[in-house]
Amino acid sequence: MEALFEVVVFLAIATFGAALARKLGLLAPILLVVLGLGLSFLPGFPHVRLDPDLVLVGILPPLLYVAALETSVPAFRLNLRPILLLAVGLVIFTAFVVGTVVHLFLPGLPYAICVALGAVVAPPDAIAATAVARRVGLPRRVVTILEGESLVNDATALVLLRVAIVAATASAGSVSFGYVAQEVVVATGGGVLVGLLGVVVFGYLHKRTTDPLLDNALSLIVPFAVVFAAEEIHASGVVAVVVTGLGIGHKMPLLLSAASRLQTGAFWRLVRFLLEGLVFLLVGLQLPEVLQDLDEPTGRLVGITAAVLAAVFLARFVWVFPATYLARLVPRVRQRDPGPPVQFPIVIGWAGMRGVVTLAAALGLPLTLSGEQPYQRALFIWLAFAVIVATLVGQGATLPWLARRLKLPPDDPVADALSAATVQQQAGRAAREKLDELAEGAPPAVVERLRGLVQSRTNLAWERLGGSDRETPSQAYGRLRQEMIDAEREVFRAARDEGRIPEEVLVRAYRDLDLEESLLRRESD
């Protein structure tokens, strides 16, 4: 009962923090981490120690899954080269840079365990990247690259971490190149195969399910089922979830009914809101646990912390610029994908926020090394925590300012509106052709009403190109229809209160009016 009470308290605080962040115009992840840090000092406030398995198997899969569902597969494929350069190349590069720096400060430790710490702090967090990048309003391609990186880099880091831990805890010479290659093949290849199998199996089940509630329940089961299946064969659950999410998301228009898509979308927005808020709050609350066993001298602690932070910051910039421009020295690559403005790699370099995966991986570090040799595990956990706070609060808080100062070329809203209007006109033409094909025998008034609906949708798409401050016909329609809906609701509510209609009639009427109002709001955006 006490544990349940604490969960409710944490969710309430996370919700309050998110609401306060919106009111103050701040980024919710940053405010929640700071709020957690402050609450951790309150005497008597519950202290929670994050279980690494709970994070990696219980919290991360659904968040990765919903992020993958919303990722455009064509955009992901188009940006595959920069995504893999960041998600694989940069993670490995950062791990060895940080490992080398730590080994210079702690030469008595095996190099492998230092690289393990590097793997812990190397991957930017999927939750942080998605939460911050979209809120900042970065150009679409930058967001795609950052989100694509964060979807894949956890797998790279966790595989590297596994190999480094085995090298640090096993007997000398037991980790060969063959072992490393086998780990990589099993983790990534097995993850891809399990993910593809998940697309086939759960795609079939979604296709056969017509009840929106069952579709919702099935959607919640998918990420956990895929992760458990991948872990059973020692493959990467992260890769499996991402592959399944990308596949299901790409095929979703063919797999789910309209009602299921609407309900599933609302359901996952709520899940993501609650889990993200809870995760960032819990990260801040870990401070007492992190400091509990830390006994390093202050001067030494400050020095190694500053060195690791510098290594994490600089490694990303040292990698991002060559990765962006060196490949374009090849004429074929340059012709297909010209070099972006310099503002793009600067923002991508600065958007390296770490999060809960880094903390969970740090808490999963071994207690001892080979031969039961102890090491400064508490220091390693502190360094991981410092990287999280410094990158999330420091970089995350300044990213909006940096984006404004750099004046990144924004996505062209006119081009977006023009393409949408063009496709809407084609869709309208197809709808009218289908109506003409089926109109025989239908009441003329119904046919004309449907023709008017198609025409109004086409007009709305073209009106968005106007850019005028004057109220468009569609805006006037929305404003007037909203007032009419409010009046209708009041009549139904009064009739229910007076006992003239049962509650069920009110619920059905409100549902129809709510759907229409949601459509009006969507069209006015």
FENNOR-V980768 format. One record per residue. PSI is psi in degrees with one decimal (999 if undefined). OMEGA is omega as a letter, one per 20 degrees, with the letter a starting at -180 (none if undefined). Layout:
PSI_OMEGA ; PSI_OMEGA
This chain:
-40.0_a ; -40.4_r ; -41.6_r ; -40.9_r ; -42.6_r ; -40.7_r ; -44.3_r ; -41.2_r ; -44.9_a ; -41.9_r ; -39.2_r ; -43.3_r ; -41.5_r ; -40.0_r ; -43.6_r ; -42.6_r ; -41.5_r ; -40.9_r ; -41.3_r ; -39.1_r ; -41.7_r ; -40.1_a ; -37.0_a ; -4.5_a ; 27.1_r ; 167.8_r ; 124.8_a ; -43.6_a ; -39.7_a ; -46.6_a ; -38.9_a ; -37.7_r ; -45.5_r ; -41.1_r ; -42.4_r ; -41.2_r ; -42.7_r ; -43.3_a ; -26.9_a ; -19.4_r ; -8.6_a ; 125.8_r ; 133.7_r ; -10.0_r ; 138.3_a ; 133.0_r ; 123.9_a ; 130.1_r ; 119.4_a ; 130.3_r ; 122.0_a ; -40.1_a ; -37.5_r ; -41.0_a ; -50.1_a ; -25.2_a ; -26.6_a ; -33.6_a ; -45.0_a ; -44.3_a ; -49.7_a ; -34.4_r ; -39.8_r ; -39.2_a ; -46.9_a ; -34.4_r ; -40.5_r ; -37.9_r ; -37.2_a ; -2.0_a ; 133.4_r ; 119.7_r ; -43.4_r ; -41.6_r ; -38.9_r ; -44.9_a ; -39.5_a ; -33.5_a ; 24.2_a ; -38.6_a ; -55.0_r ; -32.9_r ; -47.0_a ; -34.5_r ; -36.1_r ; -44.7_a ; -26.1_r ; -59.0_a ; -48.5_a ; -37.8_r ; -46.6_r ; -43.9_r ; -46.7_a ; -40.9_a ; -42.8_a ; -33.1_r ; -50.3_r ; -41.2_r ; -40.2_r ; -43.0_r ; -46.3_a ; -38.8_a ; -32.7_r ; -35.9_r ; -31.5_a ; 68.8_a ; -18.7_a ; -12.9_a ; 149.4_r ; 142.8_a ; -31.9_a ; -41.4_a ; -28.2_r ; -40.1_r ; -33.7_r ; -43.1_r ; -39.6_r ; -40.8_r ; -32.9_r ; -45.0_a ; -1.1_a ; -41.8_a ; 122.2_r ; 148.4_a ; 135.7_r ; -41.3_a ; -46.5_a ; -43.6_a ; -46.6_a ; -44.1_a ; -38.2_a ; -46.3_a ; -44.9_a ; -37.8_a ; -34.2_a ; -28.0_a ; 40.1_r ; 159.8_r ; 151.0_a ; -40.8_a ; -37.1_r ; -43.4_r ; -42.2_r ; -43.6_a ; -45.1_a ; -42.5_r ; -39.9_r ; -42.0_r ; -47.1_a ; -22.2_r ; -31.4_a ; -29.7_a ; -26.0_r ; -39.0_r ; -44.6_r ; -47.6_a ; -41.4_a ; -35.5_r ; -45.5_r ; -39.5_r ; -43.2_r ; -45.2_a ; -43.5_a ; -38.2_r ; -42.5_r ; -42.4_r ; -33.5_a ; -25.0_a ; -14.6_a ; 171.9_r ; 156.8_a ; 137.6_r ; -1.6_a ; -14.2_r ; 105.6_a ; 173.5_r ; -36.2_r ; -39.0_r ; -45.3_r ; -45.8_a ; -40.1_r ; -42.9_r ; -43.3_a ; -45.7_a ; -45.8_a ; -44.5_a ; -52.2_a ; -50.2_a ; -44.5_r ; -38.7_r ; -41.5_r ; -44.1_a ; -44.4_r ; -40.1_r ; -43.3_r ; -39.5_r ; -38.0_r ; -38.9_r ; -44.5_a ; -50.3_a ; -52.4_a ; -26.0_r ; -43.3_r ; -44.6_a ; -41.0_r ; -40.4_a ; -33.6_a ; -6.8_a ; 128.0_a ; -16.5_a ; 121.3_a ; -35.1_r ; -41.7_r ; -37.9_r ; -40.9_r ; -49.0_a ; -42.4_r ; -40.9_a ; -35.3_r ; -32.8_a ; -33.5_a ; -56.8_a ; -37.0_a ; -41.2_r ; -41.6_a ; -42.5_r ; -46.5_a ; -39.9_r ; -41.8_r ; -43.8_a ; -29.8_a ; -32.0_r ; 15.6_r ; 30.3_r ; 174.2_a ; 113.7_r ; -31.0_r ; -48.7_r ; -42.6_a ; -45.8_a ; -42.7_a ; -44.5_a ; -45.2_r ; -43.4_r ; -43.1_r ; -43.5_a ; -47.5_r ; -42.3_a ; -39.4_a ; -35.2_a ; 1.8_a ; -40.1_r ; -23.8_a ; -14.9_a ; -36.1_a ; 146.0_r ; 167.6_r ; -43.7_a ; -39.8_r ; -40.3_a ; -42.9_r ; -45.5_a ; -40.1_r ; -40.0_r ; -44.2_r ; -39.5_r ; -46.4_a ; -30.4_r ; -40.4_r ; -45.3_r ; -46.0_a ; -41.5_r ; -47.2_a ; -45.7_a ; -42.9_r ; -46.4_r ; -43.5_a ; -42.1_a ; -49.0_a ; -35.7_r ; -43.9_a ; -32.3_r ; -46.7_r ; -34.8_a ; -9.4_a ; -6.7_a ; -46.9_r ; -39.5_r ; -37.6_a ; -38.7_a ; -12.0_a ; -48.7_a ; 10.8_a ; 120.8_a ; 24.1_r ; 145.3_r ; 145.0_a ; -46.3_a ; -44.2_r ; -39.9_a ; -45.7_r ; -41.7_a ; -48.6_a ; -33.4_r ; -45.5_r ; -39.6_a ; -42.4_r ; -43.0_r ; -44.2_r ; -41.0_r ; -42.5_r ; -45.9_a ; -51.6_a ; -36.4_a ; -38.9_a ; -43.8_r ; -39.6_r ; -32.4_a ; -41.6_a ; -44.0_a ; -50.0_r ; -39.2_r ; -29.9_a ; -41.8_a ; -25.4_a ; -40.0_a ; -27.5_a ; 1.6_r ; -20.8_r ; 120.3_a ; -38.4_a ; -43.3_r ; -42.4_a ; -37.8_a ; -39.3_a ; -34.3_a ; 86.7_a ; 153.9_a ; 136.9_r ; 165.3_r ; 153.9_a ; -21.1_r ; -31.0_a ; -55.6_r ; -28.6_r ; -47.9_a ; -42.4_r ; -38.4_r ; -33.7_a ; -20.1_a ; 56.1_a ; 51.8_a ; 130.2_r ; 162.8_a ; -143.7_a ; -29.0_r ; -40.2_r ; -43.5_a ; -42.3_r ; -41.4_r ; -38.6_r ; -41.6_r ; -20.2_r ; 3.6_r ; 148.3_a ; 154.4_r ; -33.9_r ; 167.6_r ; -168.3_r ; 141.5_a ; 22.8_a ; 27.8_r ; 124.4_r ; 161.0_r ; 177.7_a ; 66.9_a ; -40.4_r ; -37.3_r ; -42.2_r ; -42.1_r ; -38.8_r ; -43.5_a ; -41.6_r ; -43.3_r ; -40.8_r ; -38.9_r ; -42.1_r ; -53.3_a ; -44.0_a ; -42.3_a ; -42.5_a ; -47.0_a ; -47.5_a ; -57.6_a ; -42.2_a ; -40.0_a ; -31.7_a ; -8.8_a ; -43.8_r ; -42.0_r ; -44.9_a ; -42.9_a ; -39.1_r ; -42.2_a ; -36.5_a ; -17.2_a ; 58.6_r ; 137.2_r ; 116.6_a ; 163.9_r ; 141.2_a ; 107.8_a ; -29.0_r ; -42.8_r ; -41.4_r ; -45.6_a ; -38.3_a ; -44.7_r ; -39.7_r ; -42.0_a ; -38.9_r ; -46.5_a ; -36.1_r ; -37.5_r ; -40.3_r ; -40.8_r ; -40.5_r ; -39.7_r ; -42.1_r ; -38.6_r ; -41.7_r ; -38.4_r ; -41.5_r ; -37.7_r ; -44.6_r ; -34.1_a ; -31.8_a ; 0.7_a ; -20.8_a ; 126.4_r ; -13.4_r ; 151.1_r ; 134.3_a ; -36.4_a ; -37.7_r ; -42.6_a ; -44.1_r ; -37.4_r ; -41.7_r ; -38.2_r ; -40.2_r ; -36.7_r ; -44.3_r ; -42.8_a ; -37.7_a ; -37.0_r ; -42.1_r ; -43.0_r ; -39.9_r ; -43.0_a ; -40.8_a ; -29.3_r ; -29.9_a ; -16.2_r ; -12.7_a ; -44.8_a ; 20.1_a ; 150.5_r ; -13.7_r ; 150.2_r ; 127.2_r ; 163.6_r ; -39.4_a ; -37.6_r ; -39.8_r ; -41.7_r ; -46.3_a ; -43.2_a ; -47.0_a ; -41.5_a ; -33.0_r ; -44.3_r ; -39.2_r ; -41.2_r ; -42.3_r ; -39.8_r ; -41.4_r ; -42.3_r ; -43.5_a ; -38.1_r ; -45.9_r ; -40.8_a ; -44.2_r ; -39.1_r ; -37.8_r ; -43.3_a ; -31.1_r ; -3.1_r ; 13.5_a ; -20.1_r ; 149.0_r ; 168.0_a ; -35.7_a ; -37.7_r ; -42.3_r ; -44.2_a ; -44.8_r ; -42.4_a ; -43.8_r ; -37.5_r ; -45.4_r ; -43.1_r ; -37.2_r ; -41.3_r ; -42.5_r ; -40.3_r ; -38.8_r ; -39.4_r ; -40.0_r ; -44.8_a ; -39.4_r ; -40.8_a ; -22.0_r ; -13.3_a ; 999_none
